[in-house]
Amino acid sequence: MTTYQPPEIASWNITNACNLHCAHCYLDAGVPRKDELSTKECYRVIDEMSELGTGMLILTGGEPLLRKDLINIIRRARERGIMTVMGSNGSLIDDGIATILKEAGLQGVAISLDSLQAEKHDTFRGMSGCWES
């Protein structure tokens, strides 16, 4: 008899949209895909994760902050008892966005930094000035 092991952690590329053009991108991110899930469909996935016992959700992409419904998705996960964190390129986060994310229930953010030298980072990310943002 096989013992069921619930998915403890789920990593979800929630959008293909991205404001950078990183050399290493495995998604070839840039514009949202036409078949990306609607808000309602995202809620259903989160509800299913909760029912399965998923304890942690990592939202990534592309750049998750480009989803207009991201805050609502984070709230839904929090309401379902799922600890939610996000992987971001960091270029769209400021104090106001950080506060909104925290209030929605986001519990952590991992930000990619590819070099301590701004020029190298920006070249790798395909956008001048993103190291400073």
N, C-alpha and C positions, 0 to 999 in steps of 0.2 A: 504494500500500500504506500502510495506517495503522499508525503506530508506537504500541505500547501504552505508556502512561504509568501506572505504578502509583499508587494513592492514597497520597501521602506522609503526609498528615495526615487523621485521621478525628475528627470531633466527634460524640459519642454522648450523646444525652439518655437516660441509663440508667434513669431513673425519672421518673414524674410526681409522686411524693410530695414534699411540701415542708411545712416548718413555718412558713413565712411567707406573706404574702398581698400580694405586691408589685404595685404599680399597673401596672408595665410588663411583667408576665409574658406572654410570647407563647404559653405552654403552658396558661395557666389552671391552673397546678399547684396541688396540694393533696393529693389522695389518689392512691395508686398506681392505674394503669389495670389492669383485669382481664386484659388481654392482654400485660402486661409479660413479657419473656423470663425463663425460669428460669435458674438458675445454669448448668446444663448447656448451655442454648441460648446463653448469653453466652460460654461457653468455645468453642463452635463458631464463633461470630462472630469471636472473637479469633484462633482458629486460622486462619480464612479470611483475616483481615487480614494475619496474618504470612505466609501463603503468597503473598499478592498483593504483599508488599513494603512494607506500611504501616510507617512509621518512628515515627510519633507518634500517640498516642491521647489525646484530651481527653474526660474523663468529666464530664458535667454533668447537668442535670435541669431541673426540680425540684431537689431537694437530694440529691446522690449519697450522702451519709452516712446517709441513711435506708434505704438498701439493706443488709440484714443480711449479704449476701454480698460487699459491696464490697471488703473486704480480699482475699478469694480471687480476685476478678476482677482486681484490681491485680496480684496475684502471678502469675496466669496470663499476663497481658500481659508482665510482666517476664521470665518463663520463655521466652516466645516472641520475646524481643528487641525488644519495642515500648516505646519511651519513653512513660511514662504521666504525665499531669498531670490536674488536676481543677479545675473551676470550682465554687465554693461560695459560699453566702451568709455563711459563716464563723461562724454562730451556734452551731454544734455542735462547733467545734474548740477543744480545750484542749491542754495540754502532752502529756497521755497519748495522746490521739487523734493528735496530730501525730507522736509517736514511732512509734506503730503504723503509721501511713500510710507513714512514711519506711522503716521496716523491711520493709514489704511490697513496697517498690520504687517508690512514688510519687516523682516527681522535681520536682514543682512544684504550687503551689496558687495560683489567682487568686481573690481574695475581693472581692466587690462591696461598694463603699462609695459611697453616693449623695449624701452631704453631709458636710462637716466639722462641721456642727451636728447634734447627736444627735437633737433633736426633729424636724428636717426628714427626716433619714434614717429614723427610726422611723415617721413618718407615711407616708412613701413605701413602706416595707416592710410596713406594716400590723401592726406588733407593737412595743409599748412595750418599751424596754430592749435591743433587739437591737444598737444601736450600741455599747453597752458590752460585749457578749459577744464 
